[in-house]
């Protein structure tokens, strides 16, 4: 029963990741130039970082540091949004793909 729920959570996160990647690059970022959409995607990335970090035991310090680095990449995309919009979108997509992969690995 629990594995079935985990499978449905995995499918839901994959679909949501796919939709956010489409929103980030559809029509050269028309949707993601809206601050609300871009910040909502960043908050989703930070929520995934939080889920990943809280799912690890305390003695997995290397994995926790790796999750923290991914969280820093999500936060860096906030600062790069004004000057380097394409770089901010690429960093955000990279962090979402990596987080989804390591969360369900």
Secondary structure, 3 states (H helix, E strand, C coil): CHHHHHHHHHHHHHHHHHHHHHHHHHHHCCCCCCHHHHHHHHHHHHHHHHHHHHHCCCCCHHHHHHHHHHHHHHHHHHHHCCCCHHHHHHHHHHHHHHHHHHHCC
